[in-house]
Amino acid sequence: MTAVIINMLWLRPGQVGGSETYATQLLKALSKTPGSPPIELVMTPAAHRVHQLRDTNFAITEQDPPLGRIGRIWLENRLFKRVDDHQLVHHLGGTIPKYRNNQKTVVTIYDVQYRDYPQYFSLAKRRYLDGAIQRSLEQAEAVCTISEYCARSLEAHFGYPQEKCRIVPPAFDAPAPRPHHSPEGKKFLLYPAVTWPHKSHEFLIKLLEQLPDLQLVLTGAPGPSHRSVMKAIRRSPAADRITHLGMVDTQRLNLLYQEALCTVFPSQYEGFGQPVIEAMTHGCPVISSQCGALPETVGTGGVTLPMNIDRWVDAIQLIRQSHQRQQWVEAGLLRAADFSSTRTAETQVAIYNELLGR
């Protein structure tokens, strides 16, 4: 019998942002972890096609929810209500379905951004999330978050004690030592982010206007602000130096990290900020905002700044100096090593085994 069932029905490839990266990296790490209990994944055919999860020991059950989010919620309630009470269900999408039975549950909550930036969410979605998150906090035997910042947010907004949260940070492969490369020839800044309103793409457009010999490369799926971001690019005097590549595969993104002068990350809100650590693992210096969990994530591995154009221009000019850039490359590699896939997987497995009485 499968001991742990992981609910992946929420995963819509290319549409859910950082939670997709977090979940797939966690599963990859779990598949390599000795002592992990038997795991079954419940996911849509589309998610299974995109994330084929080869070379894993997971059992995989495909379910295709009808009628979008409403259908998915209905299917979750129907499926997981019938789970054997000796099994453990991990809802990796942030909320627990509205049902009650005897099985033990784990939920991973990524953020409560909708509470801090309600203007980016409809009233209906805010009301749904309020009820779903409160219910999840009350019913789950273990609440996992991806950062201390997330844990503090749950206490601030819902009164859930942050010390009760289990911190399971994103999993990253160990960074490889990289030779020193001069920043000469590195002529572009990189920003990998879906065009959500809080990602502040317009800030980078204005920033590039102050750096006439650099280019800006944007990657990521189109989000709710994509049309306005592309309009801002077309109107900018720096338009011919800004490229939006859209979704790119992992191999190409890794190459962009290696070739960029630095990764710039001016997000207004992050529950963690996974691209920051991805950049560090590839020897790419990081400059980020001081919003959300980013100061916690960046730590001493990069530069965090207020959203002031002049401060960002100065930081970029400093990184263009060879010795300064190499200093931040080395600091980033050291910081990235704190988020090993092995450590993350062992933390998650320990939670499973504790609840299963193993």
N, C-alpha and C positions, 0 to 999 in steps of 0.2 A: 504493500500500500504506500502511495505517495505521502510523505510526512508534511511537506510544505507546498501549498498551492499559491502561486504568485499571479495576481490579477493584473494583466497587461491590456485589458480591453480599452482603456483610456488612450492608449498610444496610437496616435494618428501620424504616420511618418511625415516629417517635414513641417508639422503644424503645431507642435506642442513645445518647441524651444528646448531649453536646457534640460528639462526633465527627460526627454528622449535620450540625450547623450548620457545623462546620469544613469538611467535604467539599463541601457545596453552595456555600459562599461561595468556596472555592478554585476550583471549576469555573466559577463565574460570572466570576471574575477571569481565569482562563486563557482563557476564550472571547473576551476583549477584548484579549488581549496579542499585539502584533505579534511575529513570529518564533517563535511557538509551533509545534511540529511537529504534524502531523495526529494527532488523538486519537480513540480509540474508547472508549466506556463500555460495560461489561458490567454490567447491573443487572437486578433483578427487575421484573416488570410493576407490582407495587405501588409500588416506589420511583419508577418512571418516571411513574406516574399522579400521585403526590404532587409530585414535582419534575420538572415537564414540560420544564424547560430550554429554553424557547423562545428564539429569537434566538441560538442557539449554532451553532458549526460542527462539533459533535461528531457522529460516527457513533455510533448507539446500538443495541446488541444486547440483546434481552431474553432472560433465562434464568430459569426458575422452579425453584429447588432443591426436591426432595422431602424430607420428613421432617425439617424444621427444621434445626438447626445441623449435625447429622451429614450430612444430605443436601447442605447447602451445601458442607461440606468435601469431600465426595466429588465434587461437580460441579466445584469449583475444581481439584482434582487432574486430573480428566479434561479440562477445557477448556484449562487453561494449560500442560499437558504438551505440547500440540500446537502451541503458538505458534512461529512462524518465528523462527529464531535471529538474524535481523536486526532484530527488533522488541524494544521495551523494555516490560516489564510493571511497572506501579506498583500495588502492593497497598496500598490506602488504608485498609484496615481493621485494621492493626496486626500482622498475621502473614503469612507466606508459606506456601502449601500445601506438603505433604510430597511433593515430587517433585524430580527433578534432570534438567535438560537444559541446552542451551547459551545460552538467552536471558539477557539482562541483566535484573536486577530492582531495583526501588526499593521500600522499605517505609516507611510512616509509622507510627511508634509514638507513641501519645498519652500513655501513662503506664504505670507498673507498680504501680498502687494495691494490687493484690492481695498484693504483697509487704509493704507497710507496714500494711495493714489486712486480714490474712488472715481475720479473723472474719466479714467480709462476703461471703466467697466459699466455695463448697463445695470439699472436698478434691479432687474430680474436676476441677473447673475450674482450681484452682491447679496441679495436675499437668499438665494440658493446656497451660496458658499457659507454664509453665516450659519445656516442650519446644518449643513453637511459637515463643516469643520467642528462645530460644537458637538454634534452627535459622535463624530469620530474620536474626539478627545475623551468623551464620556465612555465609549464602548471599548476602545482598543486596550489590550493588555500591554502593548508597547507602542509608544509614539516615537518614531524616528524623525530626526531633522538633519539637514545637511550642513548646518553651521551653528555656532553659538548664537549668532545674530538671529537665526530663525527661532531658536528656543526662547530667546528673550522676547521676540515679537509675539509668540504664542502666550507668554505670560502677560505682556502688556495689553494685548487685545482681548484675550479670552480668560485670563486668570489661571492658566494652566502652569503649574510651577516649572520653571525652566530646568530645575535639577532632575525632574522626572523624565525629561527628554533623553533619548539615546542619540548621540551624535554619530552619524555614519556619513562621513564626507565622501565626495566623489572619488572614484578609483582611477589612478593614472599609472601607466607603465613607468618604470624607473627611468629617469632621464639618462641619456648616454653622454659621456664626456665629449665635448666638442672642441675642435681646434679654434684658435683665435683667428678671426677674419676682420680685416679692416672695414669700417663702415663705408669706405669709398665704394661707389657703385651701388650702394643700397639706397635707392632713390624713392622708396614709397613707404607710407604708413599703412598699416593693416588694421581693419576693424571687422571682425567676424561676428555679426549680430543680425537677427531677424529685425525687420523694420517695425518694431513696436514703438509706440509713442515715447516710452521712457528711455529708449536707447540713445536719444539725443544725437541723431545723425547730423542734424542741422548745425550743431556746435562744431563738428569736425569740418563741415563745409566752410564755415567762417574761419576756422583755424587754418585751413589750407590756403585761404586767400592771403594769409600773412607769411606764407612759406612758398615763395614763387618758384623755387627750384625742386620741389618735392611733389610726388603724386600721392593719391589716396586710393587704396583698393578696398572695396566693400564686398563682403560675402554674406550669405545667409538668405533664407527664404523670404519672400515678400510678406510683410505683416500689415496690420491695419493702417500704418502710416506710410506705406510704400509709395503711394501716388504723390503725397505731399513731399516726401524726400526726393523723389525723382524730379519733381517740379522745381524744388530748391536747387538741385544740382544744375538743371538747365538754365536757371536764372543767374547762376554764380559766374563771376569772371574767371573762376578756376575750373569751369565745367570740363574743359578739354584735358584736365589732369585728374579727373575723378572717374573711376571705373567701378560699376557694380556688376559682379560676376554671378550673383545669385547663389544657389546651392552648388557647392563643389564637393567632390568626393574627398575622403580622408587623405588620400595620397597627395592630391593637389593642395589641400589646405596645409598639410605638413610642410610642403615645399615653399608655400607662401610665407609661413612662419620663419623658415630658414633664410629666406631672401629679403625679408622686410627689414627696414631700419629699426622699427619697433612696432609693437602692438599698442594701439591707443584704445582706451575703453572708458568713454565718458558717460556711462549709464547712470541714470538717476536712482535706480533700484536694482539690487541683486540679492537673491537669497544665498548665493555663493559667488558665482562668476567664473564658471569653468574655463572659458577661453583664456582667462588670465594664466591659469596653471598650464594649460596646453601650450601656450606661447613659451612659457619658461622652460618646459621640457625640451623644446626645440632650439634653445639658445637665443630666444628673441626677447629683448628687453621690453618691459611693460610700463606704461604710464596710464593710470586710471583715475577716475573720480574718487571722492571720499564718501560715496553714498552707499547705503545699505551695508551688506557684508563685505564690500570690497576692501576696506582697510584690514579686516580680519584675514581675508583670503590672501591678499598681496603680502601682508606682513613686511618683513625686511627684504623681500625679494624683488621689489620694484618701487616705482615712484607713485605716490597718491597725492592728488592736488585738488584744490577747490576748482569750481567751474569758472575759471578766469582765463580768457584767451592768452593774455600776456604771459601768465605763469606757464601755460602749456608750451608756448613758443620758446620760452627760455629753456624749459626742460628738454625739448626736442633738439635745440641747438647744442645743449650740453652732451646729449647722447651721440651727437655726430662726431664728437671727439673720441678718437680710437680708444684711449685708455679709460675714459669714462664709460663708454659702451661696454667694454669688456668687463668692467667692474660689475655692471648690472646684469650681464650675461651670467657671470659666476654666481652672483647673489640669487638670481632666479633659479638656476639649476639646484642650488642648495635648498631653496624654499620648496621647489617642486618635489623634492625627495621626501618631504613630510607627508605626502599624499599617495603613498604606494598602494597599488591594487591589492597586494597581499594583506596589508593592515586593514583596509576597508572591508574586504571580504571576511576576514577573521572576526571583525567586530560584528558584522551582520549575522554570521553563522553562530556566534556566541549567543546572540539574542534568540535565534531560532531554537537552539539546543536548550537554553534555559526554559523557554515556554513549553517545550516538548518533554521536559524532565529527563533529558539525556545526559 
